Amino acid sequence: MAEFRNFNALNLTIIPFDEHDCIFEDQVFLAGDLDDSAPKRDLNNDPTMRPFLTSPYPFKIQFAMMLLCLGGNMRVRLNLNEYELHRNSLQIITPGAIGQCLEVSDDCRIAFLALSNDYVIPEGNAEGALIVRKFLARQIPLELTDAQTAEILAICRVLRDKLRQPDFRFKHEILKGYLQVLSGEICQLMAPLVEAQEARQSSRKKLIFDRFLEELRQHYATQRSVQFYADRLCLTPKYLSQVVHAVSGRHAGDWIRDYVILEAKALLKSGQYTIQQVSDMLNFANQSFFGVYFKKAVGCSPTVYKES
């Protein structure tokens, strides 16, 4: 059923933009309130931005994105968690995340950088890559100071100005260089937070939990048993469940169920697939089994959820 995997999703080619934004070869997108001198965008009343910011259902994000809140607040849901972004909140979103913007205040100001998979920053620095992976496993926003926010904005402005120069021949090289600089800045900010988190938890148990989540993100659409993930990690199901509960306060089966249900909801609300197709895409034996599984988790049938 691989042909069904490309359901209605958010990709760079359908993000709305105007003359103040910068888009490069449909692969890099810089937008928002990058300049204090530019007119402030009323997000709630902007007809191009409102559908993007207040989608009535979750969507799968097919690119990497850095979302920086410069004022006001924004409430978002990423995968299974809700977050409120406020002034100096930086949210990093990885490709494949299922997201939804729930609420935007009237005075909200944002800047964001979106990158296609071709421009996701390469992991040339092993230490930095590990820091980013550990931080992003928690999916929380990075809280900055005014000075740190200003520094990130300055990098984004220079990058935007270079990409806008019509006669500049080496835009790809400039782009990769500035993305590396931006990556280094963000890694530096994440490092002390990751180290503090690890000091509070058993490194062995946290490593197992991180590996469990990584396996889950790769296989939840086809594998729903704790036994499968325990085998992948060379552990017993009982020990894996104990470790997951000790680190996260939730059982391994709950994490598996919630990932499956989140994907099911996004597929159902996309309007492109029948319930039978969604059942097949998530590797259920038949539509009846899928319906029972979904109703037990959500409280209503897939049909009711799809039509609500």
N, C-alpha and C positions, 0 to 999 in steps of 0.2 A: 504493500500500500504506500510505497515511497512517493508515488505521484501526488498524494494528498498532503504532503508535508508543507507545501508552500501555500498555506492559507493566508487570508487577508492579514497583512502585517504592515508595520510602519517601516518604510525604507526611505533613503535619502531623496529619491526622485519625487516623493509626494509630500515632502515637508513644504509648507507655504513660506514664501519669503517676499521681501520687497526690495526697493532700491537701496535701503540702508544696510542690507545684509550682503554677505560675500559667499558665493558658492563656486567651487573650483572643480570642473570636470565631473560634476555629479558625484564626487567622492569625498569632498571636504566642505563643510558648511559652518560658517561663523555668523552668528546673529545675536540680536538683542541689544541691550543698552551698554555697548562697549565704550561709548563716549559720553561724557557729562554734557557736552554741548549739543548733542543730537536731541531731537524731539523725543519725549518719553512716550513709549507705546502703551496704550490702554489695552491690556491683554484681554480683559473681559468683554470689551466692545469692538475689538478688532475682528472683522469678519474672516480674515485669513488665518488668524491664530486661534480663534475660539474652538473650531472643530478639533484642532490638534490638542489643545490643552484640556478640553472637557469632553473627551470621548465618553459615550455612555457605557462602554464596555472595555475590558482589557484588550490589549493588542501586543503582539510579539514585536520587539524592537530588533531590527536586523542590522544594527550598526552600533559602534561604540559612541558614547556621548558623555560629555562633561557639562553639567548643568550648575551654574553659579548664581545664587540668589543675591542680588545687590540691595534689596529693600523690600518691605512688605513681607508676605509669607505665601507659601504654596504647600498644599498637602498632596502627597503622591503615594501611590501604592506600587511597590516593586516586588514581584513574585508573591510572597506570602505576608509581607510586612508593610505597614503604613509609616510614613515619615512626614514631619513638618519641616520644610525648609524656610529659613528666615535669613536676615542679613548676614552675609559671610558664610553661608552654608554651601558646601561644594559636594555635589552628588556625582559619583562616577557610575555609569551604567554600561554593562558589558553586553555584547551581541548575544541575542537569544533570550534576554530577560523579558518577562511579561510585565508590562507596566500600565499604569493609568493615572492621569492627573485628576484628582478628586475635587480640588478647590483652589482658587486663585484670588487673593485679596485685590481690591481695587488699586492699591498703591504698589502692587508687586512689580519689581524690576528684575529681569533676568538676563544673563548672557550665556550662550551655550555654543559648544564646539562639537560637531558630529563628524565621525570618520567612518568611511566604508571599511570593509575588511581588508582592502588593499593597503590602507594607511593606518591600520592598528599598529601602535608603536612596537617595533621588534624588541625581543627580550635579550638585548645584547649584554646587559649587566645582570648576572645571576642573583646578586644580593637584592637589587632593586626589584627584579621580577618577583622574587619570593615575598618581599614586603608588600607589594601591591596585591598579590594573590591572597595573602593572609588578611589584609585589611578588607578587601572586597568580599571575602567569605562572610563577613559580618553584615555587609550591605548597608551600613550606616553612613550618614553624611559626614564629611570632614569639616569640622568647624574651624574657621580661619580668623585671624585678626584683620583689622583694616589694612595694615601694611602688607600682609600676605595676599589679601584679595587684590590690592593695587598692583602688586608684582605680577600676579597671574594675568590680570587684565592688560598690563603693559606688554607682556609677551604676545597675547592674542591680538592686540592692536597692531604691533609691528608685523606679525604674520599676515594679518588681513591687508595691511597697506602694501606689502610685497606682492601678494596674490592679485591685487587690483591693478598693478602696474602693467599696462598692455605690452610694453616693449621689453619686459624682463624675461630673459631666455631660460633661466635656470630655476624655475618655480618648484619643480619636483625636489631638487636638491635643498633649496631653502626650506621647503615645507618639512622635509624629513629632519633637517637640522633643528628647526624650532620645536618640532614635536619632541625631539630628544631633550631639549632644554626644559620644556614644559613637564615632561615625564620626570626628569631629575628633581625639579622643584617639588612636585607632588610626592615623590618617594621620600624626600627629606621631611616633609610634613607628616607623612604617615608613619615613619619609622618609630618615633617615641611612643605613639599610641599602640602600635603592634607589640612593642617590647613590654609596655605596661600591662597589656591584656595577657600576654603569655606568662608574666610573672604571677598573675592571679590564678592561673589554671595549671593543672598538671600537663606538662608538655607532651607526655605520651598519650594521654587521653584526648587532648586537643588535636594532635596529629591524626589520630584514628578518626575523630569526628570530621575533620577537614577532608580526609580521604573518602569518607563515606559520602559527604555532600558532593564531592567531585564525581564519584561513581554514579550517584543518584542523578545528577544533572545530565549525564551521558546516557543513562539507560532507563529512566523512569517511564518512558513511553512504551517500553516493551517488557520491563521486569518489575513486578510488584511484591516480590517475596523478600523478607528479611534474610532468608537463607541464601539467596543469590548474592546479596551484597556482603554477607559474612564470608561466603566462599571467595569473593573477589579480594577480600582483605585478609584471607587466611585466618579467620577467627570463627568462633562458634557463634551462632545466632544469639544465644543468651548473653555472651560477653559483649557483643556489639551493642545489643539493646541496653545493657547496663551502662556502657560508656556514653552512648548517645544521650541517654537520660541524665547522666551525671553532668555532662557539659552543657546541654541545651534545656534541660527541664522538660523535654518532650520525648516520647517513645519513637523508635526508628520507624515503626509502622505508620505513625502519624505523619512523619516527614514524607514518607513515600506516598501515602494517600493524598496529602495536600498538593504535592507536585503534580500528580495525575489529575486531580480535580481542577487545579488551576489551568492546566492545558486544555482540559475538556471544556471548561467555561469559555475560554478564549475561542476555541474552535466552534462551539455552538453559537456564540454571539457574532461570529464573523459573517454568518448568513450564507456561507458558500457551500456548506456540507449538510447532508442528511445525518440523522442520528446514527444510522447504520454505518455511514462512512466514518464518523467520529469514533464509533466503537471499534471499527477495523483499524483505524490509525493508532489507537491506544492498545491494540493487541488483546482485546477481550474476545472470548470464545464466541459470543454472539451478542446481539443487541439487548436481549433480556438480561444477561449477566451485567452488562454495562449499566442498564437502567437501575438494577438493584443496588449496584455499587455506588452510583451517583446519588440516588435518593437517600441512601443511608448516610452519606457524607453531607449532602446539601439540604436535605429535608423536602425536596420536591423532585419530580421526574425530570429527565432531560428535556422532554417536550414542553413542560410547563416553564422551565428555565429559559429555553430557547425562544419561547413566544412572549415572555413577560417583558 
